Amino acid sequence: MSFHTEIFEGGPPPGTVVTAGVDYLWPWPPTADGSVTGWQIVDGQKTSLAPVSSPKPPSTSSFTIPHEKCTTFTLNMQPPADGPYNGTYTRGYAQTQERLTRSRLTWPKQTRAVVLKCTAIDKRGGESVRNEAGEVRMAEPDDRQQGTPIDPCVTPILISGERVSAEDKVMLQLPVTWMPQYDVAPEIDGITWYMWELTLDQPHIVRMTWSRHPMTPLLDLQDRFDKGALLLARDDDELVKDDDPRVANDTFRNGDDVPTYLEFLMLKARQQTFPSNFVVNGVAVDFTATTYCEITDLPTLRKLMLVPFANVKVVNRIEILGVRMSGYAEPGNGLVYDRSQLAALAAIHECGHAAGLEHRGQTNSGDVANPGDYFDTNAVMHYCDEGGREVNRYEHGLFLSLTNAAFWNE
């Protein structure tokens, strides 16, 4: 991937801003080194130096994105012919934007999730508006890592419209074909001068294979799970840090919400439609039969869930004892979905069951109470299809265990 920044001026004329930066390009595969190109903008023109070799960072999962924190500027003007004169110059507005640029690589879907951690400091006052000699420079902050830390729980920080979590993180689903850049500049309301660092990570990846009954129309299963992942990634309540003492209070914890960063890769199984001759306990079963497309009894539903020709099976209808179901899953096993009921919430709700979660407020198979109110319709793990976005810290931990589940690779 290549990461670079540019300066965008909204107040001063283009000729008054002088800035510099670097472009890093680390191509795929990750074992290859890349290049770095230095550049600067003078009088509105970007001038680049010849690229030189740049080793890839030792960690491919987290590193600091190089960017310009604060800029210096020059004022080009001629004094009046006759003095004396008095005057002031106020810098209008300038914003530094982070832009991520990628090189081509193979990825099995149209988007790729990234987790960005943003740490920001307020540079509006104190020593941050002086240079190292102690001289004031038109109230413009210097480029030192000095200032007041900005707490996202108190002052909202947005990246691409998504609010940074209590732990300074946000998950974005970026188009794999993004070219040439994607803006990820933090937006902090009410603070004129601030400085930030972004570090890049990736969410926990869950790989699943899927198949459908031959009488079931195609659907965009990846889209459903991607939207479900975005539901899990948001904190829709008051932002609370992990070390907040309220987290240990049962009453508070039951209604708490915490973001969970997952990325689902939904891959077509080798058996892209249900097989007609699949051996189960030594007996060949025809899973193309209508009974496995219009499911009306629990034994048939469980039998389909357990057969390992795909992790996820999609059918036309699941209705048990007159109750329509969006899906069915059990801890450590596969998932079956009703095509017409398969929305983003249903997709991740059943994943919660596959991870070992019962409905909010119930007890799971390990005799562990799932904290929370059974009637909380804001919960992803609500007992009916009225659930919302919220995941408490107990549920969060089990959702992350999906990454270690023994999913099939058929």
MARVEXBA-614426 format. One record per residue (C-alpha): residue in one letter; x negated, y negated, z negated. Coordinates in steps of 0.02 Angstrom, whole numbers, plus 32768, in hexadecimal, padded with zeros to 4 digits. Each point is the difference from the previous one (the first is absolute). Layout:
BEGIN
AXYZ ...
# end
This chain:
BEGIN
M800080008000 S7FCD7F4D801B F80267F777F84 H7FEA7F46801D T80437F567FCD E801E7F58804E I80297F547FBD F80A37FAB802F E800F7F467FE1 G80A77FA97FEE G7FCB7F537FCA P7F527FC98036 P7FD97FED80BA P7FA9809A8049 G7F597FA78003 T7FFA7FEA7F44 V7FFB80B77FCE V7F5C805F8007 T800980B77FD0 A7FA880A5801B G802180B87FEB V7FD880AF803A D805880888065 Y7FE180B37FCB L802380908077 W7FF480B27FBE P804280748087 W804780AD7FF1 P7FC280827FD1 P7FD47FCA7F4F T7F508046800B A7FCE7F7F8082 D7FB17F5A7FD5 G80437F62804E S7FD07F4C801B V80127F567FAF T800F7F5B805E G7FE87F597FAB W80637F68803B Q80297F4E7FD5 I807D7F7D8038 V7FBE7F538028 D80727F7A8047 G80878083801A Q7F9180768065 K7FD280AF7FC6 T7F4B802E8023 S7FC480B27FE2 L7F5180447FE8 A7FC480A2804F P804680997FA4 V7F8880657F96 S800C80B07FB8 S806980147F63 P800880A47F9C K80AD803B7FD1 P80287FE67F46 P7FDD809B7F96 S80B8800E7FCF T808580058088 S808C7FEC7F82 S7FD97F5C7FAA F7F927F6D8029 T80077F447FFB I80427FB1809E P7F847F76802C H80567F588007 E7FE57F487FEB K80397FC87F54 C7FEF7F428009 T7FBA7F918088 T7F977F64800A F80277F79807E T7FB17F678050 L80537F588021 N7FD07FAF80A4 M80267F457FFD Q7FB47F578024 P800C7F757F7D P804D7F5B8036 A7F8A7F818051 D801B7F827F76 G7FF480317F4A P8021800D7F74 Y80878084800F N805B80787F8D G805380A28031 T802F80AF7FCB Y800780A4805C T8077808A7FCB R7FED80AB804C G80AC802D8041 Y801B80BC7FFD A7F9780978028 Q802480B97FF2 T7F8D80958012 Q8054809B8045 E7FCA80B57FEF R8012806180A1 L7FE880BB8012 T7FCC804580A8 R7FEE80B88025 S7FA4806A807E R805680938053 L801680A47FA6 T807480958006 W80967FF77F8A P809E806A800E K807E7F727FF3 Q801E7F4A8031 T7FD97FB17F57 R7F7C80177F7C A80117FCD7F4A V7F7A7F9E7FA5 V7FFA7FCA7F4B L7FB37F547FE5 K7FC87FC67F54 C7FFE7F437FEF T7FA57FA87F73 A80167F438003 I7FC37F6D7F98 D80447F507FF1 K7F7E7F81803E R805F7F5D7FE2 G7FA37FBC7F6A G7F6E80057F87 E7F5480358038 S8045804F809E V800E7F558053 R7F497FD57FE4 N7F66803F8059 E7F6D804E7FA5 A7FB57F537FE1 G80A17FCC7FA8 E80327F878089 V80B87FEA8028 R8025801980BA M80A67FAD8027 A805A80777F88 E7FDB80928073 P7FCF80A17FA6 D7F588051801C D7FE780B38039 R7FCC804C7F59 Q8062808C7FAD Q80397F877F7B G80AF7FCB7FCF T809A80407FA6 P803980B2802D I80AD8004804D D807280807FAF P807C80478080 C807980237F71 V800A7F447FE1 T7FDC7FB580AB P804380648095 I7F80802C8085 L8042803680AB I7FA4805C808A S8060800E80A3 G809F7FDB7FA0 E7FE7808B7F80 R7FE37FD27F4A V7F5E803B7FB1 S802080797F70 A7FD37FEA7F49 E7F5E805C8028 D7FD77F85808D K802D807A808C V807480088094 M801F80858085 L80187FCF80B6 Q802E806F8094 L7F9B7FB7808F P8017802F80B7 V7F7880758039 T7FF77F9F80A3 W7FEA7F587FA9 M7F917F9C8074 P7FA47F957FEB Q802C7FD17F4E Y807D80067F70 D800F7F6D7F88 V7FF5802E7F48 A7FDB7F587FB0 P80457FF87F4E E80877F7E7FE0 I80047FB67F50 D808C7F857FDC G7FD87F5F7FA4 I7F42800F8008 T7FA77F938080 W7F4F80447FF0 Y7FE280B67FDA M7F7F80838026 W801C80B98019 E7FB080A7801F L80558090805B T7FC980B47FF0 L80448088806F D803F80AA7FCA Q807880828044 P809D804A7FB3 H801080B77FD1 I8027805E80A0 V808680888004 R7FFC80718099 M809C8063802A T803680678095 W80B57FFB803A S80778061806D R80B87FF18030 H808C8076802B P8010800E80BF M80B37FBB7FF5 T7FC57F697F9D P7FD97F638066 L7F567FB17FF4 L7FE37F727F85 D7F6E7F917FCF L7FCF805A7F61 Q7F5E7F9E7FEF D80607F5C7FFE R806D803D7F6F F7F6A80327F98 D7FA07F618028 K80937F977FC5 G800D806E7F66 A7F487FE37FDC L801F7F448004 L808C80167F80 L7F8680587F8C A7F7A7F7A801B R80647F6F7FB9 D801B7FC77F4C D80AC7FB17FFE D80007FD57F46 E7F947F927F94 L7F4980258025 V7FB080597F6B K7F4B80357FED D7FD680B17FC8 D7FB47FC17F5D D809A7F997FD1 P803A803E7F54 R80B58002803B V7FD780928072 A7FF680717F66 N80AF7FCC7FC9 D808180828036 T80897F81801B F7F937F958070 R7FAB80918058 N80A280508035 G802D7F688068 D7F517FD8803C D7FCB800580B6 V7F5280238044 P7FC4800880B6 T7FC880A68048 Y7F918000809A L802080958071 E7FED801880BB F805E808E8053 L7FC08058809B M80928060804B L7FB7807C807C K806480728071 A7FEF80B47FCB R7FC780868078 Q80B480397FFB Q804B7F588032 T80AD804E7FFD F8036808A7F8A P7FC280AC8039 S8077808A8032 N7F93808E7FC0 F7FA97FCE7F5E V7FD2808A7F85 V803C7FE67F4D N7FD6808B7F84 G7FE48079808F V80A37FD58058 A800D7F97809F V807A7F6F7FEC D80507F988089 F7FF57F4D7FBD T80507FBD80A0 A80A880427FC4 T80867F7E7FDB T8000802F7F48 Y7F537FAD7FF2 C803E7F628057 E80A77FE77FA5 I7FCF80387F51 T808E80217F86 D7FB4806C7F76 L7F6B7FF07F8C P7FAD80AA8025 T7FF57FD480B9 L7FBD7F547FD6 R7F7A80457F8B K7FCF8086807D L7FE27F7D8086 M7FA27F917F85 L7F87808B7FD0 V7FCE804480AB P7F537FBC802E F800F7FD580B8 A800A7F477FD1 N80007F957F62 V80977F9C8038 K80988047805A V808A7F94804A V80B08043801A N80A77FB58035 R805E80127F5D I7FEA80347F4A E80A3800F7FA0 I8008806D7F65 L80A9801C7FAA G80477F6B805B V7F727F8B7FCE R7F9B7FB2808E M7F457FFE7FDA S7F797F95804F G7F7B80827FDE Y7FBD80867F8F A7F5580257FB3 E7FB2805C7F6E P7F587FE47FAA G7F6E803C806A N806F803B808E G803F7FBE80A5 L808A7F838027 V80A1800E8064 Y805B7F64803E D80AC7FDB8046 R7FDA7F9E809F S80907F857FF2 Q7FD97FDC7F49 L7F437FEF8014 A7FDC7F4A7FD5 A7F5D7FBF7FB5 L804080117F4D A803980B4801C A7F57802C804B I7F9B7FCA7F68 H808580367F82 E7FED80B58038 C7F437FEB7FFF G80137FD47F48 H805680A77FE4 A7F76805A8060 A7F837FAB7F8D G805880447F65 L80777F727FD4 E80B2801C7FCB H807F7F748005 R7FDC7F6A7F93 G8025802A7F4A Q800680BD8019 T7F8380867FCA N7F918055807E S7FCC80B78007 G7F6D7FDB7F8D D80777FC57F77 V7FC07F4F8013 A80847F787FF7 N7FFE7F8B8095 P80057F557FAB G808A7F8B8032 D80BB7FE58004 Y806280898059 F807A7F7D803F D7F7D7F858040 T80327FEB80B6 N7F627F9A8020 A7F95809D7FEF V7FBC805F8096 M8021809E7F9B H80B57FD47FD7 Y807280987FFB C80637FCF809A D7FE07FA680A4 E80127F547FB1 G7F4B7FF37FCC G7F967F688022 R7F497FD37FFB E7FC4801B7F4E V7F8080807FC6 N7FC680037F4C R7F4F802E7FCB Y802C80B67FDC E804F801680AC H7F6E7FA2804F G7F8480827FC1 L806280928047 F801B7FAC80A9 L7F427FF3800D S7FF380BB7FE0 L804C801B80AC T7F517FE58046 N7FC880A27FAD A809B80688029 A7FE380A2805F F80567FCB80A0 W7FFB80738093 N7F977FE28099 E80678062807D 
# end
